Each structure stands twice: as C-alpha cells, then as structure tokens.
Amino acid sequence: MKLTKTSDGYVVKVPDEVVASLGLHDGDDVQFARSGVVVIPVSEEQRELALEDMKRLARPFPADYKFDREEANAR
C-alpha cells in the first residue's frame, strides 16, 4: 500500500486483491482503525473447514459453571 498527500487530504492506494477480498467498490466510504489484528482472506471452503475444526475441538462447560461478571471485572 502507498500513502499519497493530495490537496484535500491523503489517499491510500490498496492492492486490487485486498479491495476484492473486502468487497469494496469505487466510491465506497471506508474507515481505518489501528489494530494488532491481521486480516487474512480465505475461501468459503477454508472458512467452513475452520468452523468444523472449532466445533470438533470445543469442550462444554461443567454443568455447575456460572460466569460471574462482577468477579471477572474485579480482577
């Protein structure tokens, strides 16, 4: 990506594959936010496989488990 200064602000040039993976079109309004998260585009098949893996690896909570928001926020 490349940042370019214009008379009324800045322009960020984004690669075509990133624009396509985000479903953006010419003229769309976008917002940027600072984040430590990296977005990696995946196919629908890869997404479904990942969801199946998460379901297979999931473990249920014990029957007597109760989340206490006050206790969690007190830490």
MOPAC internal coordinates of N, CA, C and O (Angstrom, degrees):
PM7 1SCF
backbone

  N    0.0000 0     0.00 0     0.00 0    0    0    0
  C    1.4506 1     0.00 0     0.00 0    1    0    0
  C    1.5207 1   108.67 1     0.00 0    2    1    0
  O    1.2310 1   121.15 1   -24.72 1    3    2    1
  N    1.3071 1   115.41 1   155.28 1    3    2    1
  C    1.4541 1   120.20 1  -177.73 1    5    3    2
  C    1.5263 1   109.00 1  -138.50 1    6    5    3
  O    1.2310 1   120.86 1   -43.49 1    7    6    5
  N    1.3310 1   115.95 1   136.51 1    7    6    5
  C    1.4591 1   122.67 1   178.97 1    9    7    6
  C    1.5240 1   108.61 1  -101.18 1   10    9    7
  O    1.2310 1   120.77 1   -50.07 1   11   10    9
  N    1.3347 1   116.13 1   129.93 1   11   10    9
  C    1.4618 1   121.69 1  -179.75 1   13   11   10
  C    1.5197 1   109.14 1  -129.01 1   14   13   11
  O    1.2310 1   120.33 1   -46.19 1   15   14   13
  N    1.3465 1   116.97 1   133.81 1   15   14   13
  C    1.4669 1   121.71 1   178.39 1   17   15   14
  C    1.5276 1   108.33 1   -85.39 1   18   17   15
  O    1.2310 1   121.17 1   -45.69 1   19   18   17
  N    1.3386 1   115.36 1   134.31 1   19   18   17
  C    1.4595 1   121.30 1   174.63 1   21   19   18
  C    1.5227 1   108.05 1  -119.41 1   22   21   19
  O    1.2310 1   120.42 1    -1.01 1   23   22   21
  N    1.3243 1   116.79 1   178.99 1   23   22   21
  C    1.4614 1   120.04 1  -178.09 1   25   23   22
  C    1.5267 1   112.56 1   -66.26 1   26   25   23
  O    1.2310 1   119.77 1   153.48 1   27   26   25
  N    1.3338 1   118.05 1   -26.52 1   27   26   25
  C    1.4665 1   119.74 1  -177.98 1   29   27   26
  C    1.5259 1   113.55 1  -116.01 1   30   29   27
  O    1.2310 1   119.82 1  -161.40 1   31   30   29
  N    1.3100 1   117.96 1    18.60 1   31   30   29
  C    1.4692 1   120.45 1   177.29 1   33   31   30
  C    1.5134 1   111.50 1   149.93 1   34   33   31
  O    1.2310 1   121.26 1    34.39 1   35   34   33
  N    1.3217 1   115.20 1  -145.61 1   35   34   33
  C    1.4533 1   121.50 1  -178.81 1   37   35   34
  C    1.5222 1   110.04 1  -125.54 1   38   37   35
  O    1.2310 1   121.03 1   -26.73 1   39   38   37
  N    1.3176 1   115.64 1   153.27 1   39   38   37
  C    1.4564 1   122.70 1   177.04 1   41   39   38
  C    1.5170 1   107.60 1  -123.13 1   42   41   39
  O    1.2310 1   120.81 1   -47.34 1   43   42   41
  N    1.3344 1   116.05 1   132.66 1   43   42   41
  C    1.4572 1   120.95 1   175.49 1   45   43   42
  C    1.5165 1   107.52 1  -106.89 1   46   45   43
  O    1.2310 1   120.41 1   -59.75 1   47   46   45
  N    1.3126 1   116.82 1   120.25 1   47   46   45
  C    1.4594 1   121.06 1   177.19 1   49   47   46
  C    1.5203 1   107.63 1   -87.53 1   50   49   47
  O    1.2310 1   121.32 1   -57.81 1   51   50   49
  N    1.3297 1   115.08 1   122.19 1   51   50   49
  C    1.4613 1   122.27 1  -175.54 1   53   51   50
  C    1.5251 1   108.34 1  -113.66 1   54   53   51
  O    1.2310 1   119.91 1   -42.22 1   55   54   53
  N    1.3427 1   117.77 1   137.78 1   55   54   53
  C    1.4706 1   119.86 1   179.19 1   57   55   54
  C    1.5357 1   112.19 1   -59.32 1   58   57   55
  O    1.2310 1   120.86 1   -32.30 1   59   58   57
  N    1.3299 1   115.96 1   147.70 1   59   58   57
  C    1.4669 1   121.89 1  -178.52 1   61   59   58
  C    1.5243 1   112.38 1   -54.98 1   62   61   59
  O    1.2310 1   119.83 1   139.78 1   63   62   61
  N    1.3423 1   117.94 1   -40.22 1   63   62   61
  C    1.4692 1   119.95 1  -176.85 1   65   63   62
  C    1.5331 1   111.44 1   -66.81 1   66   65   63
  O    1.2310 1   120.04 1   149.49 1   67   66   65
  N    1.3292 1   117.54 1   -30.51 1   67   66   65
  C    1.4625 1   120.96 1   177.33 1   69   67   66
  C    1.5284 1   109.31 1   -71.34 1   70   69   67
  O    1.2310 1   120.45 1   135.78 1   71   70   69
  N    1.3213 1   116.74 1   -44.22 1   71   70   69
  C    1.4600 1   121.33 1   178.60 1   73   71   70
  C    1.5252 1   110.04 1   -60.09 1   74   73   71
  O    1.2310 1   120.38 1   135.19 1   75   74   73
  N    1.3323 1   116.88 1   -44.81 1   75   74   73
  C    1.4675 1   121.05 1  -179.38 1   77   75   74
  C    1.5253 1   110.88 1   -65.40 1   78   77   75
  O    1.2310 1   120.18 1   138.05 1   79   78   77
  N    1.3394 1   117.26 1   -41.95 1   79   78   77
  C    1.4651 1   119.94 1  -177.45 1   81   79   78
  C    1.5250 1   111.92 1   -67.77 1   82   81   79
  O    1.2310 1   120.12 1   153.59 1   83   82   81
  N    1.3264 1   117.38 1   -26.41 1   83   82   81
  C    1.4632 1   121.42 1   178.03 1   85   83   82
  C    1.5287 1   111.98 1   -89.69 1   86   85   83
  O    1.2310 1   120.42 1   175.16 1   87   86   85
  N    1.3237 1   116.80 1    -4.84 1   87   86   85
  C    1.4600 1   120.48 1   179.31 1   89   87   86
  C    1.5175 1   113.22 1    70.22 1   90   89   87
  O    1.2310 1   120.31 1  -150.54 1   91   90   89
  N    1.3222 1   117.01 1    29.46 1   91   90   89
  C    1.4637 1   120.91 1  -178.92 1   93   91   90
  C    1.5249 1   111.20 1   -87.43 1   94   93   91
  O    1.2310 1   121.05 1   -23.87 1   95   94   93
  N    1.3307 1   115.59 1   156.13 1   95   94   93
  C    1.4588 1   121.98 1   177.84 1   97   95   94
  C    1.5208 1   109.09 1  -133.15 1   98   97   95
  O    1.2310 1   120.87 1   -19.23 1   99   98   97
  N    1.3205 1   115.94 1   160.77 1   99   98   97
  C    1.4547 1   121.99 1  -179.92 1  101   99   98
  C    1.5307 1   109.88 1   -55.30 1  102  101   99
  O    1.2310 1   120.42 1   -51.77 1  103  102  101
  N    1.3275 1   116.81 1   128.23 1  103  102  101
  C    1.4547 1   121.95 1   178.63 1  105  103  102
  C    1.5190 1   114.80 1    93.25 1  106  105  103
  O    1.2310 1   119.66 1   173.39 1  107  106  105
  N    1.3429 1   118.25 1    -6.61 1  107  106  105
  C    1.4625 1   120.71 1   178.24 1  109  107  106
  C    1.5202 1   110.37 1   -64.61 1  110  109  107
  O    1.2310 1   120.55 1   -36.78 1  111  110  109
  N    1.3266 1   116.55 1   143.22 1  111  110  109
  C    1.4595 1   121.49 1   173.22 1  113  111  110
  C    1.5263 1   107.81 1   -85.02 1  114  113  111
  O    1.2310 1   120.60 1   -45.83 1  115  114  113
  N    1.3226 1   116.46 1   134.17 1  115  114  113
  C    1.4598 1   121.12 1   178.56 1  117  115  114
  C    1.5195 1   109.17 1  -131.00 1  118  117  115
  O    1.2310 1   121.00 1   -23.15 1  119  118  117
  N    1.3224 1   115.70 1   156.85 1  119  118  117
  C    1.4528 1   121.59 1   175.86 1  121  119  118
  C    1.5198 1   107.85 1  -125.16 1  122  121  119
  O    1.2310 1   121.06 1   -34.75 1  123  122  121
  N    1.3160 1   115.58 1   145.25 1  123  122  121
  C    1.4439 1   121.23 1   177.48 1  125  123  122
  C    1.5138 1   108.99 1  -108.89 1  126  125  123
  O    1.2310 1   120.77 1   -35.96 1  127  126  125
  N    1.3161 1   116.13 1   144.04 1  127  126  125
  C    1.4601 1   121.26 1   175.81 1  129  127  126
  C    1.5217 1   107.74 1  -139.47 1  130  129  127
  O    1.2310 1   121.35 1   -35.42 1  131  130  129
  N    1.3051 1   115.03 1   144.58 1  131  130  129
  C    1.4596 1   120.13 1   177.76 1  133  131  130
  C    1.5211 1   108.57 1   -76.59 1  134  133  131
  O    1.2310 1   120.67 1   -48.86 1  135  134  133
  N    1.3155 1   116.33 1   131.14 1  135  134  133
  C    1.4528 1   120.07 1  -176.20 1  137  135  134
  C    1.5137 1   109.79 1  -152.89 1  138  137  135
  O    1.2310 1   120.87 1   -30.14 1  139  138  137
  N    1.3130 1   115.93 1   149.86 1  139  138  137
  C    1.4527 1   120.90 1   175.08 1  141  139  138
  C    1.5173 1   111.34 1   -91.26 1  142  141  139
  O    1.2310 1   120.80 1  -176.57 1  143  142  141
  N    1.3205 1   116.08 1     3.43 1  143  142  141
  C    1.4577 1   121.06 1  -177.81 1  145  143  142
  C    1.5144 1   108.98 1   -89.29 1  146  145  143
  O    1.2310 1   120.82 1   -44.72 1  147  146  145
  N    1.3204 1   116.04 1   135.28 1  147  146  145
  C    1.4576 1   121.52 1   176.41 1  149  147  146
  C    1.5228 1   107.88 1  -103.31 1  150  149  147
  O    1.2310 1   120.17 1   -52.50 1  151  150  149
  N    1.3064 1   117.27 1   127.50 1  151  150  149
  C    1.4597 1   121.55 1   178.63 1  153  151  150
  C    1.5192 1   108.76 1   -94.26 1  154  153  151
  O    1.2310 1   121.28 1   -57.09 1  155  154  153
  N    1.3230 1   115.17 1   122.91 1  155  154  153
  C    1.4634 1   120.37 1   179.54 1  157  155  154
  C    1.5280 1   107.33 1  -117.31 1  158  157  155
  O    1.2310 1   120.23 1   -66.26 1  159  158  157
  N    1.3217 1   117.17 1   113.74 1  159  158  157
  C    1.4576 1   118.87 1  -179.13 1  161  159  158
  C    1.5285 1   111.11 1   -66.40 1  162  161  159
  O    1.2310 1   120.47 1   -43.05 1  163  162  161
  N    1.3177 1   116.71 1   136.95 1  163  162  161
  C    1.4594 1   121.58 1   178.77 1  165  163  162
  C    1.5225 1   108.90 1  -131.76 1  166  165  163
  O    1.2310 1   121.58 1   -20.70 1  167  166  165
  N    1.3218 1   114.59 1   159.30 1  167  166  165
  C    1.4549 1   119.38 1   178.25 1  169  167  166
  C    1.5258 1   109.22 1   -76.63 1  170  169  167
  O    1.2310 1   120.64 1   -15.31 1  171  170  169
  N    1.3194 1   116.37 1   164.69 1  171  170  169
  C    1.4629 1   121.16 1   178.50 1  173  171  170
  C    1.5286 1   110.41 1   -61.75 1  174  173  171
  O    1.2310 1   120.38 1   143.65 1  175  174  173
  N    1.3287 1   116.88 1   -36.35 1  175  174  173
  C    1.4723 1   120.96 1   178.65 1  177  175  174
  C    1.5324 1   110.86 1   -64.47 1  178  177  175
  O    1.2310 1   120.13 1   136.01 1  179  178  177
  N    1.3387 1   117.35 1   -43.99 1  179  178  177
  C    1.4630 1   121.28 1   178.16 1  181  179  178
  C    1.5243 1   110.40 1   -62.86 1  182  181  179
  O    1.2310 1   120.54 1   140.37 1  183  182  181
  N    1.3200 1   116.58 1   -39.63 1  183  182  181
  C    1.4689 1   121.39 1   179.34 1  185  183  182
  C    1.5203 1   110.18 1   -62.81 1  186  185  183
  O    1.2310 1   120.17 1   133.42 1  187  186  185
  N    1.3291 1   117.29 1   -46.58 1  187  186  185
  C    1.4611 1   121.07 1  -179.71 1  189  187  186
  C    1.5325 1   111.03 1   -62.75 1  190  189  187
  O    1.2310 1   120.24 1   139.10 1  191  190  189
  N    1.3328 1   117.14 1   -40.90 1  191  190  189
  C    1.4750 1   120.44 1   177.89 1  193  191  190
  C    1.5242 1   111.01 1   -62.91 1  194  193  191
  O    1.2310 1   120.35 1   139.00 1  195  194  193
  N    1.3285 1   116.94 1   -41.00 1  195  194  193
  C    1.4595 1   120.86 1   178.96 1  197  195  194
  C    1.5219 1   111.05 1   -64.61 1  198  197  195
  O    1.2310 1   120.07 1   138.69 1  199  198  197
  N    1.3392 1   117.47 1   -41.31 1  199  198  197
  C    1.4646 1   120.94 1   178.16 1  201  199  198
  C    1.5268 1   111.13 1   -64.87 1  202  201  199
  O    1.2310 1   120.25 1   140.29 1  203  202  201
  N    1.3264 1   117.13 1   -39.71 1  203  202  201
  C    1.4727 1   120.78 1   176.94 1  205  203  202
  C    1.5284 1   110.39 1   -62.34 1  206  205  203
  O    1.2310 1   120.48 1   137.44 1  207  206  205
  N    1.3407 1   116.70 1   -42.56 1  207  206  205
  C    1.4705 1   120.59 1   178.47 1  209  207  206
  C    1.5227 1   111.23 1   -61.92 1  210  209  207
  O    1.2310 1   120.26 1   137.37 1  211  210  209
  N    1.3415 1   117.12 1   -42.63 1  211  210  209
  C    1.4669 1   120.22 1   179.66 1  213  211  210
  C    1.5222 1   110.74 1   -63.45 1  214  213  211
  O    1.2310 1   120.29 1   138.25 1  215  214  213
  N    1.3300 1   117.05 1   -41.75 1  215  214  213
  C    1.4703 1   120.38 1   178.59 1  217  215  214
  C    1.5217 1   110.84 1   -64.30 1  218  217  215
  O    1.2310 1   120.52 1   139.11 1  219  218  217
  N    1.3383 1   116.61 1   -40.89 1  219  218  217
  C    1.4603 1   121.03 1  -179.09 1  221  219  218
  C    1.5283 1   111.16 1   -66.32 1  222  221  219
  O    1.2310 1   120.11 1   144.65 1  223  222  221
  N    1.3243 1   117.39 1   -35.35 1  223  222  221
  C    1.4625 1   121.60 1  -176.75 1  225  223  222
  C    1.5267 1   113.38 1   -87.72 1  226  225  223
  O    1.2310 1   120.13 1   169.76 1  227  226  225
  N    1.3242 1   117.35 1   -10.24 1  227  226  225
  C    1.4645 1   121.03 1  -177.29 1  229  227  226
  C    1.5298 1   110.87 1   -65.13 1  230  229  227
  O    1.2310 1   121.08 1   -35.78 1  231  230  229
  N    1.3165 1   115.53 1   144.22 1  231  230  229
  C    1.4647 1   121.54 1   177.41 1  233  231  230
  C    1.5184 1   107.91 1  -122.56 1  234  233  231
  O    1.2310 1   120.29 1   -44.38 1  235  234  233
  N    1.3323 1   117.04 1   135.62 1  235  234  233
  C    1.4732 1   118.97 1  -179.17 1  237  235  234
  C    1.5281 1   111.60 1   -72.58 1  238  237  235
  O    1.2310 1   120.88 1   -25.60 1  239  238  237
  N    1.3252 1   115.92 1   154.40 1  239  238  237
  C    1.4510 1   121.08 1   174.62 1  241  239  238
  C    1.5245 1   108.80 1   -74.40 1  242  241  239
  O    1.2310 1   120.00 1   -26.85 1  243  242  241
  N    1.3366 1   117.61 1   153.15 1  243  242  241
  C    1.4632 1   119.66 1   174.84 1  245  243  242
  C    1.5296 1   110.36 1   -59.55 1  246  245  243
  O    1.2310 1   120.39 1   -27.89 1  247  246  245
  N    1.3316 1   116.87 1   152.11 1  247  246  245
  C    1.4608 1   121.83 1  -176.41 1  249  247  246
  C    1.5240 1   112.25 1   -58.46 1  250  249  247
  O    1.2310 1   119.76 1   147.44 1  251  250  249
  N    1.3361 1   118.07 1   -32.56 1  251  250  249
  C    1.4598 1   120.88 1  -176.96 1  253  251  250
  C    1.5340 1   113.11 1   -92.78 1  254  253  251
  O    1.2310 1   119.68 1  -171.78 1  255  254  253
  N    1.3486 1   118.22 1     8.22 1  255  254  253
  C    1.4613 1   121.73 1  -177.84 1  257  255  254
  C    1.5237 1   110.25 1   -71.60 1  258  257  255
  O    1.2310 1   121.14 1   -45.88 1  259  258  257
  N    1.3310 1   115.43 1   134.12 1  259  258  257
  C    1.4588 1   120.70 1   174.33 1  261  259  258
  C    1.5249 1   108.34 1  -140.56 1  262  261  259
  O    1.2310 1   120.52 1   -54.33 1  263  262  261
  N    1.3198 1   116.62 1   125.67 1  263  262  261
  C    1.4562 1   122.01 1   179.08 1  265  263  262
  C    1.5152 1   108.83 1   -77.26 1  266  265  263
  O    1.2310 1   120.50 1   -52.05 1  267  266  265
  N    1.3372 1   116.66 1   127.95 1  267  266  265
  C    1.4506 1   122.08 1   178.43 1  269  267  266
  C    1.5319 1   108.93 1  -111.47 1  270  269  267
  O    1.2310 1   121.11 1   -77.88 1  271  270  269
  N    1.3261 1   115.48 1   102.12 1  271  270  269
  C    1.4684 1   120.88 1  -175.88 1  273  271  270
  C    1.5338 1   111.30 1   -60.77 1  274  273  271
  O    1.2310 1   119.98 1   139.92 1  275  274  273
  N    1.3143 1   117.64 1   -40.08 1  275  274  273
  C    1.4681 1   121.73 1   179.90 1  277  275  274
  C    1.5295 1   110.27 1   -61.35 1  278  277  275
  O    1.2310 1   120.58 1   135.48 1  279  278  277
  N    1.3207 1   116.50 1   -44.52 1  279  278  277
  C    1.4706 1   119.99 1   179.48 1  281  279  278
  C    1.5209 1   110.79 1   -64.79 1  282  281  279
  O    1.2310 1   120.30 1   138.09 1  283  282  281
  N    1.3243 1   117.04 1   -41.91 1  283  282  281
  C    1.4663 1   120.99 1  -179.88 1  285  283  282
  C    1.5299 1   111.11 1   -64.37 1  286  285  283
  O    1.2310 1   120.04 1   140.01 1  287  286  285
  N    1.3203 1   117.53 1   -39.99 1  287  286  285
  C    1.4667 1   120.68 1  -179.07 1  289  287  286
  C    1.5260 1   112.72 1   -76.89 1  290  289  287
  O    1.2310 1   120.16 1   162.93 1  291  290  289
  N    1.3145 1   117.30 1   -17.07 1  291  290  289
  C    1.4626 1   121.19 1  -179.70 1  293  291  290
  C    1.5278 1   111.80 1   -74.91 1  294  293  291
  O    1.2310 1   120.33 1   162.83 1  295  294  293
  N    1.3139 1   116.98 1   -17.17 1  295  294  293
  C    1.4774 1   120.22 1  -177.15 1  297  295  294
  C    1.4697 1   111.53 1   -68.06 1  298  297  295
  O    1.2310 1   120.10 1   180.00 1  299  298  297

